[in-house]
Amino acid sequence: MSKKQRQGWGTGEQAEQHYLVQPRALAGGGDVRHVSEFLRASGWRDKSKTGGPLSMESPDRTVRVAYDPYVLPGGWTIHGRADGLTGEWSAHLGRQVPVEIVASLTDALTRPHSAHAPNVWAPLEEQYWDMRFEGQDYQASSPDGTAWLQYHQSPDGEAMWWTGARDQQGNGWTAHFTSNTPMHLVQAFSAELASPDPVMRPRGRVPLSAQIRTWSVSVKPSQLSAWQQARITAARAATWARNSARSTRPRTAARPHAPAGATRTRR
């Protein structure tokens, strides 16, 4: 076998063992690049310092996404500045939140949201989550009891979204969103959290848990690369389409007006 083939190219490419993991909420963090490369392809600026935590900034500089694994408890922080529609908001997600679930929120930041009113609970109801409503508190739990989403409002009016997943050994994660977090982002998160589809992890990166189910699959490096590239290509295409639409949008010409004190004449 040639050196080129041994390195995984050409006809001698070797398949590698991966695992499909279900439920996805307990699959472990995964590759951070699943989030960062999509944002980069969507025109976000990489503000990270060499050797430091990940830091990405939206093109309009209103949202920042950071991932810091070097501190405890570490994890993801997403911060949005106040604008004319919503106040300042933030989301904090633990290190073990699967990147596919994180990406549901960060991907949604790159797209215009639907004009329809978001319904955070609808994706959970569709997957038969157990729904409970008590006063100002709303909670949904997955059928297997490993994941939950809760909206809690304290007596002083302070509200927060709280979510997480945990197995019987106590392994898992938690995340929370401030009350001003745009609802379409929370809905995107809940839809991905409730999805029954498994996610893929390489050998050695599957958590040890009695609550997960795994299926072994053989995947070639070129297949993984093609799947990753398809995601990046889709982000670039969507960004190009949005930018093109903005650049071709007709501008309204300013109406001529007479300076103060000038005399208007009729025609």
N, C-alpha and C positions, 0 to 999 in steps of 0.2 A: 504494500500500500504506500502511495506517495505521501510526502509530508503534507501536501495540500489536502489530501483526502483525510489524513489523520486529524487535521485541524477542524474537520467538520464541513468541508466544502466538496462540491462535485458528487460523483456517484458513490463515493465511499462515506458519505455523511452518515453518522451514527445516531440512532434515535436515543433519547434520554427518558428516563422514567419520571413521570409526574403523577400527581394524584388529583382527582376531582373530589372536592370536599363539600359536604352538606351536613348541617345547615351552614350557609355562607357566613353567618354572623360569628361563628366560632372557628373560622379558617385561619385566623392570625393575620398580622398586618399586611404582608406581601411586599411587592416592589414599589417603592415610593415613586419611581419614574412613571408608573401608570398614571399618576396625578400630574406630576411636574411637566412631563413631555407634552401632554395634551394642552396644558396652559401655555407653554412656550409656543406651541404651534398655533395657538389662538391669539398670539400677539402680546402675551403677558411678558413683563420684564423680569429677568432673573436678577434679584438684588442680593443673592447669597454671597457671603464672604468665603474665600478659599478655606476649606477645611471646617467651615462652620455649618450651622443649621440652614435648611432650605428656606428661602424667602422669595416669594413671587408677588408682583404688583400688577394690578389690572391696567390696561392701556389708559384709562381715564384717571388712574391713581386714586380711586375711591375704595378699592378693596385690596387687602393683603392676605396672602395665604402663607403660613409658616409651618414648618415641621422641625421639631427639635428633639432628637433622641438622646441628647447629652445631659439632660437634666431630669430630675424626678419630680412628678411622674412622667413628664415629657409628653410628646404627641403633637397633635395638630391644633393650630389656632387660626381662625378665620375672622378677620375684622373688617367691618364695613363702616365707612364714614356716614354721618348724617347727611341726608339730602332733602329735597322738597317733599318727598313722599314718606320717608321713614326716618326714625331717629338712628343714632349710632347703635350698632348691634355687633354681636360676636358669637362665635361657636367654638367650643373646645372639645376635642375628641382625643381619646386615649390612643396610645401607640399601637394597641392590638385591634383597633378598628380596621377591618379589611379595606384595602385601598379601593376596591370596587365600590364599597359603600361610601367612602370619602369622596370618590370621584363623582358619585351621583350629585353631590352638592356642588363641588367645584366645577364640574362640567356645566351645570345649570347656570353658574355665574357668567359663562361665556355666551349664553344664548338669550335672546329676548323671550320673556315669559308670556304664556298664553293670557289672553284677555279674560278667560273664564276664571271665576273665583276658585282658588285652590281649596282642596279638601284633603287635609293631612290624613284623615282616618279612612278614606275610601280604599286605598291600596291594601290596608290591613284587613278591612272587612272582606275584600275580595279573596283574601287568602285564609279566611276563617279564623282570624285572631279573636281572642276573647276580649270583648269590649266592656268596660265598666265605667259608669259615670256617677260620681258622688259629689254633690254640691258643685264647687268650682273645680274639682279635680276630674280629669279624664285619663283613663289608663287602658292600654291594650297590651295583651300578652300573646306571644306566639303559641300555636297549638302544642308544641313540645315543651313550653315553659322556659326556654332558654333565652328569649329576647323579649324586650318590652319597650314601650314608648309611653311617656306620661306627660301630661300638661298639668302643672300645679300652680295655683294662685293662692298666695298667703293672705291672711286677714288684712294686712296693710296694703293689699293690692299688687304686690310684687309678683310677677308671673315668670315662669321658666319652663322650657321643654327639657325633659330629662329622659335619656334613653340608654340602653346598654344590652349586654348579653353575658351570660355566665353559665358555666357548667356545674356539675355536682361537686367538682373538686375546688371550686372557687376561682377558676381561671376565666378571664374574660376582660371586659372593658366597659367603660361608661363614657357618656358624652352629654353635653348640655348646650342649649341655645338660649340666648336672652330673648325676652318677649318681643323685641323689635325685629328679630330675624325675619326677613321676608317669607311669607307663607309658602310661596312656590318653591323655595329652597328646602323647607322642612318637608314638603310633600315629596319632592324628588328623593330626599333621604329616606323617607318612610317606604316609598315604593321599592327602593333597592334593598332596604332592610328586610322587607317581607318577601322578596322574590324567592321562589323555591329552587331556582337554578343553582347548581353547584358552581364553585369557583376552582381554579386550578392553582396548585402549589407544587414546586419542585420537591424532589426527594430530600428529606432532611429538614424541610420547612413546614411540616404538617404538625400541628399541636397534638400532644398526647391527651386525649379526652375520650371518655366513654360515651359522650353525647354526640360525637361526630361519626359520619359514615364516609368511607373513602372507596374510590375505584381507581385502580392503577391503569394508566394510559401511557403509551409510548409516543413521544413527540420529537420531531426533528428540530434542530435549531433553526433551520430555514422556515419552518412552519411558525414557530414562535415569533421570529422576526417579521414574517409576513402579517401576522395578526396584529402585532404592535404597530407596524407601519400603516396598516389600514386605518387604525384609530387616529394616528397622527395626520394621515392624508385627509381624513374626513374633517378634522379640526381646521386644517389649512384651507380646505375648500369652502367651509362655512364662513371662515373669517374673510376670505377673498370675496365671497358673495355679499356679505354685509358691507364691506368697505366699498365695493362697486356700487351697491344700491345707494349709499350715502353720497358718493361722488357724482352720480347721475341724477340725483334728486333736484328738480328745478328749484331755483331760488326765487323768492318773491322780491320783485324790484321795489325799492323804496318809493313811496308816493311823493311826487314833487309838492313842495309847500312854499308858500310865500313867507318871507321873513317878517318878523314882527313889525307892524307899522306900514307894511307895503299895501298898495291898493290892488285888489283883484279886479280884473276886467272880464266882462261877459263876452262870449262869442255867439 
